[in-house]
Amino acid sequence: MTRFNQAPEPFAPPFKLLVKLEIPGGQDIDPGQGHSNLHMEFRPPEIVQDGVDKDTAAKGVDIWITAKPGSGSNLPYPDIAVGDVIWVSWGPIMVPSDPVTQAQIDDPLNNPIVIHISKDVILAVGDSGRDGLAVSFFVRDFADNESEDWCKETRIIVDTGKSRLEAPIVKQANGNELDVNQLGKEQLVLQVFAASSVDYNLGDIIIMYLEGITSDGKNIRVVARQTIDKNPPLVVEVLMDNDGARALAKTQAVFFFDLERGGSIIQRSKGRFINIIGETERLAAPIVESAVSGALDPDLPNVIVRIPYDPLITPDNAIEIHWSITLPDGTLFEPELDWYFPTQQEADDPDGFFDTISGPDYLKPGEGGTLVVSYDVLSEGENGEIVRRPSPPASPLNIGEPKLELVPAILLGEKDGTFEPNSLPNGISEVTCPNPVNNPTLPKDVVHWQLYDAQGVLLFTDNKTLNSLSAGKPVKFPLNAAFVQQYFEAHRGEQLSIRYHIVRDAAGKTSYSNPLEFYIGGFTSDVTTFDNDKWNGWRAITPTDWVFVSIDTDRRARNSTQTDNSDGVVLQKKYHGMIVGKTYSFSIEHARTKSFYAVPRLSLSAGGQTIAGPVDIVQTTLQTLSGTFTASAVSVELAVVSHEASGYGNDYELSSMKVIRLS
């Protein structure tokens, strides 16, 4: 040592100072508890979940010091050096490792750092209680430098007086793998072998747990309970919804249970570690766009099936549609359909894409039966094999007439077939789908409602998934003022209809409602001309008597009476949305075609009652026949009536027909 401006002062014997500039573990960048670069693993790994029981304690526990996942290095920790000693804390007892060797630095995978916690140490520390015993470590190097913090602790439950109950069995698992793609909606069946009447009693409650961490770091915990209802020995099956397992796809889950007796937990089982394979999201069921209220017209030329969007469907996949018809005699018609290969544009379409199925080939043969449609997404496996990812099936569809089992929906403001937006308080309305009395809704059922125009074009749809609070009750869909204006006021004077259906989760079936049909604002007017050779809903009783002709620029409907049987109703049409008590006019413009032989004689009727005529049609120029009626119901049938049967003469033309609300 040399002091400033002084001669050297030698020290005898010389003092040797150990110098190491890097601290073991490197810089700790985690401000919380636990060093950011230190990591440990346990052997057997199950003790983190199961704890240490009598059997485990007898064998001891190994703690491995390994590289932190995601560190990008195989080194157990940064700045590792020969001579480092890892000090493990098993509760209050410190257990050191052997000094680190060069081989453990050069080839850490084949020369791991392992600290054995012996039976003597475990018994000396004793049992932990339910909060567990803290296990951690720090590193000290040859120069007595220590890591900036301890490794983040792991708490291990220690109960050396008992052996854990055997882990449950996952019935649907194949070994230690569970493929959630094959489950559909099927519940997990977790089996407990309650063989010993010492460990298990009648009336005990098995509290089953599923735990794991999703691929994006979310903790999952699902609990299910089952009472032991028979004396052991027996196998107890605990049912658990598969949503939790599906969320853990591509990760590992652990299944274990507590045994409750008299309101207290008396024992815990070992854990069953299961690798979950498959996809976290189920494929959506196909949508048969051609269906109406759960039925298909057997004479359709084609059936349109929509495959909903799924981010995992690409042009490299094929779609195999499964088409299964149960015929009236109970036999099956299951043709093999061609695979469909989506384009890139179709695969990217958020609305999905469509496949067209020939009606004559694949629908008509099943007339009177029930169709179920599903599909598989096909992909190529690692060895060229075909891998199938199945969808759930669509709800069964009747091939023929629909089966409407639910009462119509309730629309706030609708009365006697009319709906007046201007009469709504604050301009808002509401659709209510009643809860079926004989088959109430259950949790996970989904209630859908739809609004259609008079041509059956879908205007709007919405749905709600029910839970334990909303199941078994009417389902309400509020309609704000903007909705009322956009979908109701914009269709003033038109007929609309509301339908709903309930997709029943447990049964895998769908219930459909009868329609609620109504006019917006009630019926106001209807004018029929024949410019496009259309009848506008009027029905000719004898169509072969009628032809469309042009008189100058006027297009008319002519009754040639060629069948020689023309008395009685010749034209009729049923009108809806009438407001009871309101007055309406009904008129036609008519002219005689030929001025010889029998003279046409016509009248007008409403609801079977004559409101105009009968009058003789003698003029070859247009004349008007008109009458009025007061609506006594929301629907009324109007008719043009002939009072002359002869086919000789008796020819006439109609230029227009008008029905108008007067009050």
Buried (B, 14 or more C-beta within 10 A) or exposed (E): EEEEEEEEEEEEEEEEEEEBEBBBBBEBEEEEEBBBBBBBBBBEEBBBBBBBBEEBBEEBBBBBBBBBEEBEEEBBBBBBBEBBBBBBBBBEEEBEBEBBEEEBBEEBEEBBBBBEBBBEBBEEBEBBEEEBBBBBBBBBBBBEBBBBBBBBBBBBBBBBEBBBBBBBBBEBBEEEEBBBBBBBEEBBBBEBBBEEEEBBBEEBBBBBBBBBEBEEEEEBEBEBEBEBEEEBEBEBBBEBBBBBBBBBBEBEBBBBBBBBBEEEEEBBBBBBBBBBBBBBEBBBBBBBEBBBBBBBBBEBEBBBBBBBBBEEBEEEBBBBBBBBBBBEEEEEBEBEBEEBEBEEEBBBBEEBBBBEBBBEEBBEBBBEBBBBBBBBBBBEEEEEEEEEBBBBBBBBBBBBEBEBBBBBBBBBBBBBBBBBBEEBEEBBBBBBBBBBEEBEBBBBBBBBBBBBBBEEEEBBEEBBEBEEEBBBEEBBBEBEBEBBEBBBBEBBBBBBBBBBBBBBBEEBEBBBBBBBBBBBBBBBEBEBBBEEEEBEEBEBBBEEBBBBEEBEEBBBBBBBBBEEEBBEBBBBBEBBBBBBEBEBBBBBBBBBBBEEEBBBBBBBBBBEEBBBBBBEBEEBEBBEBBBBBBBEEBBBEBBBBBBBBBBEBBBBBBBBBBBBBEE
